[in-house]
């Protein structure tokens, strides 16, 4: 049986080196000197291409018995890596954070102070991102509110504390295309923000490229919401209604005022009406398929190559 601890800190890692040791030391110091509670640190190496990353993580495991390193078989992305770490966690509460020291370990007590809520999210006083990254961050926030049910006014980040009920729900809700906002907000509305500072990266560049952010948006819209299919169906309704009204008006003009209906008008009206019905049918069928896929797909969102504790391979 895995020893129970109070807090598990889950940190996805990709190609980082210099920040890992100070991050681990600062987390341990905060829990030892300020919070005075037991914790474990779980690093999830998302198949880093930097050959020095995994040896650094193994060294951290050797130095600290409360540190665990999980190595994935290929690069699955930040969210699957976070989900992997959450599934490996044994703490009563789980905290997720980045590996680049933009999230300060000294801010962890602020999250713990509000742990009577289901989810506590660090909201930043000022984002250290470029204009395009800030714009996509706001767009993602709007979509989370509109499609996922994120409470209004909540600023999202990957620096999050969640209680055991939410963690258990995430483990049960894991699907082939995990989206963190769905995993959180499909379970609860008891979410609060705490304000923390957002620091500059200690090394390298963000692994969240424009392509990966675009992939995240498509994942949200296609795999976690039927909104696209519903929109197609709605367009079909409007096209059918518009073409039907157009045809009725044309017929009334012919019957009442004797205005001739041209063949082009008749053909176009019928074409639009049939197209509208097809779009509407596509939307309905698509929603059925969406629900079926949500139920039956079992492909895992990540694959683990090995897990190391105290420099001992346990899987």
Legacy VTK file of the C-alpha trace (Angstrom):
# vtk DataFile Version 3.0
C-alpha trace
ASCII
DATASET POLYDATA
POINTS 315 float
0.000 0.000 0.000
1.202 3.497 -0.855
1.765 5.683 2.197
-0.864 8.399 2.522
0.383 11.975 2.513
-1.509 15.221 2.917
-0.444 16.941 -0.303
0.758 15.723 -3.685
2.486 18.228 -5.968
2.173 17.224 -9.639
4.612 18.867 -12.064
4.670 18.076 -15.806
8.199 18.381 -17.177
9.385 18.938 -20.716
13.080 19.582 -21.457
13.667 21.570 -18.240
16.932 21.134 -16.346
18.098 24.144 -14.345
14.755 24.879 -12.686
14.009 21.374 -11.403
16.353 21.191 -8.396
15.541 24.672 -6.976
11.840 24.013 -7.582
12.006 20.760 -5.616
14.043 22.327 -2.801
11.730 25.333 -2.470
8.600 23.165 -2.391
10.100 20.950 0.318
11.194 23.980 2.337
7.732 25.571 2.162
6.039 22.403 3.418
8.679 21.736 6.062
9.010 25.239 7.514
5.729 27.035 6.777
2.905 24.597 6.098
4.322 21.877 8.372
2.550 19.071 6.510
3.627 15.971 4.630
3.935 16.144 0.861
5.152 14.213 -2.137
6.476 15.696 -5.370
5.578 13.903 -8.596
7.487 14.941 -11.723
6.016 13.648 -14.996
8.560 13.700 -17.814
6.523 14.106 -21.006
9.144 12.320 -23.140
11.612 15.207 -23.057
13.923 15.393 -26.054
16.678 16.850 -23.862
18.745 13.824 -22.741
19.734 15.563 -19.484
16.187 15.977 -18.143
15.541 12.393 -17.005
18.937 11.971 -15.244
18.220 15.178 -13.288
14.850 13.771 -12.202
16.437 10.460 -11.192
18.983 12.368 -9.109
16.173 14.255 -7.351
14.478 10.941 -6.542
17.713 9.597 -5.099
18.152 12.658 -2.880
14.558 12.845 -1.589
12.384 9.863 -0.633
9.269 12.013 -1.106
10.030 12.611 -4.798
8.745 10.403 -7.597
9.520 10.631 -11.322
7.236 9.254 -14.016
8.487 8.931 -17.589
5.994 8.759 -20.453
6.615 6.703 -23.582
6.100 9.646 -25.952
5.117 13.298 -25.824
1.404 13.373 -24.989
1.121 17.048 -23.956
0.853 18.982 -20.711
-2.709 18.020 -19.805
-2.286 14.229 -20.228
0.952 14.530 -18.228
-0.936 16.358 -15.456
-3.651 13.704 -15.482
-0.975 10.997 -15.268
0.542 12.654 -12.205
-2.880 13.046 -10.574
-3.565 9.337 -11.111
-0.242 8.542 -9.398
-0.870 10.880 -6.449
-1.603 9.561 -2.960
-2.248 12.887 -1.211
-5.543 14.022 0.286
-5.116 17.189 -1.783
-3.370 17.552 -5.149
-1.614 20.700 -6.376
-0.571 21.071 -10.006
2.059 23.577 -11.131
4.557 24.245 -13.935
8.211 23.229 -13.994
9.692 26.600 -14.999
9.346 28.546 -11.693
6.759 30.900 -13.172
4.596 29.453 -10.386
6.259 30.268 -7.086
6.330 27.489 -4.438
6.083 30.235 -1.787
2.523 30.927 -3.048
1.329 27.397 -2.224
0.158 28.441 1.307
-2.247 30.911 -0.346
-3.950 28.037 -2.139
-3.994 25.854 0.974
-5.617 28.662 2.968
-8.729 28.254 0.760
-8.763 24.455 0.607
-12.247 24.340 2.150
-13.396 24.847 -1.470
-13.355 22.016 -4.022
-10.947 23.806 -6.385
-8.571 26.713 -5.742
-6.982 28.320 -8.807
-4.068 30.746 -8.767
-5.061 33.896 -10.639
-2.132 36.065 -11.687
-1.874 39.773 -10.977
0.000 40.262 -14.255
0.671 37.647 -16.923
4.273 37.456 -18.172
3.193 36.453 -21.680
3.259 38.142 -25.071
0.165 39.846 -26.557
-0.853 36.812 -28.664
-0.537 34.429 -25.708
-2.634 36.767 -23.538
-5.262 37.007 -26.272
-5.543 33.222 -26.632
-5.654 32.926 -22.834
-8.693 35.235 -22.732
-10.329 33.378 -25.627
-9.784 30.079 -23.830
-11.341 31.582 -20.683
-14.422 32.660 -22.629
-14.805 29.207 -24.184
-14.365 27.540 -20.785
-17.198 29.693 -19.420
-19.456 29.239 -22.450
-18.892 25.549 -23.157
-17.530 24.020 -19.956
-19.504 25.955 -17.340
-16.555 27.737 -15.735
-17.935 30.156 -13.117
-17.926 33.739 -14.336
-14.963 35.804 -13.146
-12.669 32.811 -12.460
-9.219 33.161 -14.043
-7.729 29.812 -15.027
-4.121 28.650 -14.807
-2.323 25.336 -14.329
-1.464 26.295 -10.710
-4.401 24.570 -8.996
-5.294 22.894 -5.710
-8.086 20.310 -5.699
-9.520 18.122 -2.971
-9.812 14.337 -2.941
-13.337 14.232 -4.376
-12.265 16.189 -7.448
-9.160 14.012 -7.833
-11.271 10.852 -7.698
-13.651 12.328 -10.251
-10.755 13.126 -12.605
-9.563 9.539 -12.392
-13.040 8.302 -13.296
-13.576 10.878 -16.072
-10.288 10.394 -17.932
-10.878 10.018 -21.669
-8.596 9.808 -24.745
-8.649 13.603 -25.180
-8.545 15.017 -21.632
-9.373 18.682 -21.185
-8.684 20.033 -17.735
-11.538 22.535 -17.694
-13.958 19.708 -18.507
-12.467 17.441 -15.838
-12.893 20.196 -13.240
-16.113 22.024 -14.091
-18.127 18.927 -14.983
-17.873 18.050 -11.288
-18.314 21.255 -9.302
-18.968 24.994 -9.318
-17.245 25.498 -5.949
-14.180 27.209 -7.438
-12.277 30.221 -6.090
-9.284 32.303 -7.179
-6.353 33.460 -5.100
-4.066 36.162 -6.484
-0.392 35.296 -6.916
2.504 36.731 -8.896
3.471 35.358 -12.303
7.230 35.172 -12.789
9.413 35.096 -15.889
10.591 31.677 -17.052
13.891 30.621 -15.541
15.051 28.837 -18.700
14.066 28.053 -22.271
10.795 28.790 -24.011
7.278 27.635 -23.308
6.412 24.230 -24.770
2.944 25.594 -25.519
3.464 26.551 -29.151
0.767 28.226 -31.277
0.047 24.832 -32.824
-0.484 23.221 -29.415
-2.802 26.060 -28.347
-4.774 25.599 -31.576
-4.929 21.860 -30.868
-6.255 22.657 -27.368
-9.031 24.820 -28.844
-10.049 22.120 -31.310
-9.983 19.552 -28.502
-12.341 21.735 -26.480
-14.779 22.368 -29.321
-14.736 18.958 -31.031
-14.103 16.403 -28.285
-15.757 17.995 -25.263
-18.701 19.913 -26.614
-21.377 19.336 -29.268
-21.473 23.081 -29.946
-20.047 22.712 -33.471
-22.646 20.119 -34.390
-25.378 22.183 -32.758
-24.286 25.220 -34.776
-24.476 23.230 -38.017
-27.983 22.098 -37.091
-28.991 25.647 -36.177
-27.699 26.978 -39.499
-29.719 24.288 -41.228
-32.876 25.424 -39.400
-32.335 29.031 -40.462
-31.581 28.062 -44.085
-34.699 25.858 -44.255
-36.897 28.510 -42.631
-35.538 31.292 -44.870
-35.930 29.321 -48.077
-39.445 28.215 -47.062
-40.512 31.804 -46.419
-38.976 32.858 -49.724
-40.908 30.140 -51.594
-44.192 30.957 -49.811
-43.829 34.661 -50.641
-43.127 33.805 -54.286
-46.208 31.564 -54.453
-48.421 34.231 -52.836
-47.183 36.815 -55.326
-48.102 34.442 -58.165
-51.553 33.535 -56.811
-52.588 37.006 -55.639
-50.881 39.386 -58.043
-50.117 37.020 -60.894
-46.368 37.620 -60.730
-44.623 34.769 -62.518
-42.165 32.573 -60.598
-38.979 32.027 -62.547
-37.505 28.552 -62.779
-34.321 29.789 -61.111
-36.272 31.082 -58.090
-38.122 27.800 -57.729
-35.007 25.660 -58.091
-33.006 27.827 -55.672
-35.769 27.775 -53.058
-36.090 23.996 -53.186
-32.303 23.566 -53.140
-31.925 25.768 -50.064
-34.804 24.032 -48.276
-33.298 20.584 -48.901
-29.812 21.821 -47.904
-31.224 23.226 -44.690
-32.848 19.908 -43.823
-29.581 18.091 -44.557
-27.606 20.441 -42.299
-30.179 20.014 -39.546
-30.066 16.224 -39.893
-26.261 16.303 -39.814
-26.370 18.250 -36.554
-28.796 15.780 -34.951
-26.833 12.715 -36.118
-23.587 14.343 -35.011
-24.900 14.915 -31.477
-25.874 11.247 -31.247
-22.401 10.210 -32.437
-20.795 12.613 -29.947
-22.650 10.991 -27.055
-21.837 7.490 -28.270
-18.130 8.290 -28.618
-18.062 9.871 -25.160
-19.357 6.570 -23.811
-17.438 3.874 -25.673
-13.951 5.214 -26.460
-11.380 3.680 -24.110
-8.030 4.751 -25.602
-5.687 5.843 -22.770
-4.532 9.492 -22.795
-0.949 8.536 -21.859
1.408 5.542 -21.585
3.986 5.190 -18.808
7.464 3.907 -19.606
8.794 3.813 -16.030
8.307 5.198 -12.538
11.282 5.893 -10.298
11.378 6.420 -6.520
14.638 6.712 -4.575
16.410 5.836 -7.850
14.438 2.554 -7.887
12.386 1.614 -10.921
8.957 0.518 -9.649
7.239 0.115 -13.034
LINES 1 316
315 0 1 2 3 4 5 6 7 8 9 10 11 12 13 14 15 16 17 18 19 20 21 22 23 24 25 26 27 28 29 30 31 32 33 34 35 36 37 38 39 40 41 42 43 44 45 46 47 48 49 50 51 52 53 54 55 56 57 58 59 60 61 62 63 64 65 66 67 68 69 70 71 72 73 74 75 76 77 78 79 80 81 82 83 84 85 86 87 88 89 90 91 92 93 94 95 96 97 98 99 100 101 102 103 104 105 106 107 108 109 110 111 112 113 114 115 116 117 118 119 120 121 122 123 124 125 126 127 128 129 130 131 132 133 134 135 136 137 138 139 140 141 142 143 144 145 146 147 148 149 150 151 152 153 154 155 156 157 158 159 160 161 162 163 164 165 166 167 168 169 170 171 172 173 174 175 176 177 178 179 180 181 182 183 184 185 186 187 188 189 190 191 192 193 194 195 196 197 198 199 200 201 202 203 204 205 206 207 208 209 210 211 212 213 214 215 216 217 218 219 220 221 222 223 224 225 226 227 228 229 230 231 232 233 234 235 236 237 238 239 240 241 242 243 244 245 246 247 248 249 250 251 252 253 254 255 256 257 258 259 260 261 262 263 264 265 266 267 268 269 270 271 272 273 274 275 276 277 278 279 280 281 282 283 284 285 286 287 288 289 290 291 292 293 294 295 296 297 298 299 300 301 302 303 304 305 306 307 308 309 310 311 312 313 314
